[in-house]
């Protein structure tokens, strides 16, 4: 009886480990970019798997990195600002950092910038996690009064433009 119970426990344990190994085959981020015409600004919300960006920052900086790190937001901010940029008519658009929150294994990052044009013609550089995960796919959903759509970024496509 004890041996049978031990076998069942071992099988359940191995199934749990196998499920964990398979559970994270996909590497992705989603960014929502919208034009707020009332405030004349672009609002950006990034959703990134927390342990993916934590691991990338830890590897890059050769540190132990998690939400418990005293400079957690500073490192996340530096990483995002270095890997996600906007340009309009060959001019960089400075995204202001609003903040971040961690929820259910994801990090939500909030940025905004003054912007009084339509989104058409906006160039987006998105290299979030592409250097660390070969299969990383980043999606940017965008919308304003005239246009709505999505752009896909990956290791081989890091710059894209919103077209009519």
C-alpha positions in Angstrom: 0.0 0.0 0.0 2.8 2.5 0.9 4.7 1.6 -2.2 1.6 2.2 -4.3 1.0 5.6 -2.7 4.7 6.5 -3.3 4.3 5.5 -7.0 1.2 7.7 -7.3 2.9 10.6 -5.7 5.9 10.2 -8.0 3.7 10.1 -11.1 1.8 13.2 -10.0 5.1 15.0 -9.2 6.6 14.1 -12.6 3.3 15.2 -14.4 3.5 18.5 -12.6 7.1 19.0 -13.6 6.4 18.1 -17.2 3.4 20.4 -17.3 5.6 23.3 -16.0 8.3 22.5 -18.7 5.7 22.5 -21.5 3.6 25.4 -20.1 5.9 28.1 -21.3 6.7 27.3 -24.9 5.5 30.7 -26.1 7.3 33.9 -25.5 5.2 37.0 -26.2 4.4 40.5 -25.2 1.4 42.7 -26.0 1.5 46.4 -26.2 -1.6 48.6 -26.7 -0.9 51.9 -28.2 -3.8 54.4 -28.5 -4.2 58.0 -29.3 -6.1 60.1 -26.8 -7.3 63.0 -28.8 -8.7 64.8 -25.7 -5.3 65.0 -24.1 -3.3 65.0 -27.4 -1.2 62.1 -26.2 -0.2 58.6 -27.1 -0.9 56.1 -24.3 1.1 52.8 -24.2 0.4 49.8 -22.1 2.8 46.9 -22.3 2.0 43.4 -20.9 5.0 41.2 -20.5 5.5 37.9 -18.7 7.2 38.8 -15.5 9.7 36.0 -15.2 10.8 36.4 -18.9 11.8 40.1 -18.4 13.2 39.3 -15.0 15.4 36.6 -16.4 16.5 38.8 -19.3 17.5 41.6 -16.9 19.3 39.2 -14.6 21.2 37.7 -17.5 22.1 41.1 -19.0 23.3 42.6 -15.7 24.6 39.4 -14.1 22.5 39.9 -11.0 19.8 38.1 -9.1 16.7 39.9 -10.2 13.1 39.6 -9.1 10.2 41.8 -7.9 11.9 41.9 -4.5 15.0 43.7 -5.9 15.2 47.2 -4.4 15.7 48.8 -7.8 13.1 46.6 -9.6 11.2 49.4 -11.3 14.4 51.3 -12.3 15.8 48.2 -14.1 12.5 47.5 -15.8 12.2 51.1 -16.9 15.8 51.1 -18.3 15.1 47.9 -20.2 11.8 49.0 -21.7 13.1 52.4 -22.7 16.1 50.8 -24.4 14.0 48.2 -26.3 10.8 50.1 -27.2 10.8 53.4 -29.1 8.6 55.5 -31.2 9.5 57.9 -34.1 7.4 60.2 -36.2 8.8 61.9 -39.3 12.3 60.9 -38.2 11.9 62.5 -34.8 12.1 60.4 -31.6 9.1 60.6 -29.4 10.0 60.6 -25.8 7.7 58.3 -23.8 7.2 59.4 -20.3 7.2 56.6 -17.6 4.0 56.5 -15.7 4.7 53.3 -13.8 4.2 49.5 -13.6 2.2 46.9 -11.7 2.8 43.2 -11.3 -0.3 41.0 -11.5 -0.7 37.2 -11.9 2.7 36.7 -13.3 2.6 39.6 -15.7 4.0 43.1 -15.6 1.9 45.9 -16.9 3.9 49.0 -17.9 2.4 52.4 -18.5 3.9 55.1 -20.7 2.6 58.2 -22.5 3.8 61.0 -24.7 2.5 64.2 -26.1 1.4 63.6 -29.7 -1.0 65.7 -31.8 -1.0 63.7 -35.1 -2.8 60.6 -36.4 -1.0 57.4 -35.8 -0.4 56.7 -39.5 3.3 57.1 -40.2 4.4 56.3 -36.7 7.5 54.0 -36.6 7.8 51.6 -33.8 10.9 49.8 -32.7 10.1 46.8 -30.5 13.0 44.6 -29.4 11.5 43.5 -26.1 13.0 40.2 -25.2 14.0 39.3 -28.8 17.7 39.0 -27.9 17.0 36.6 -25.1 14.3 34.4 -26.6 14.6 33.4 -30.3 10.9 32.6 -30.5 9.8 35.9 -28.8 6.8 37.5 -30.7 5.7 41.0 -29.7 2.4 42.4 -30.8 1.5 46.1 -30.9 -2.2 46.8 -31.1 -2.9 50.4 -32.2 -5.9 52.6 -32.6 -6.9 56.2 -33.2 -10.1 57.8 -34.7 -9.1 56.8 -38.3 -7.1 53.6 -38.0 -7.0 50.4 -36.0 -4.7 47.3 -36.3 -1.8 45.3 -35.1 1.8 44.9 -35.9 4.0 41.9 -35.2 7.7 42.1 -34.1 10.2 39.3 -33.7 13.9 38.8 -33.8 14.0 39.4 -37.6 11.5 42.3 -37.6 12.2 44.9 -34.9 11.0 48.0 -36.8 7.5 48.5 -38.2 5.4 51.4 -39.4 1.7 52.1 -39.0 0.4 52.5 -42.5 -3.0 53.5 -43.8 
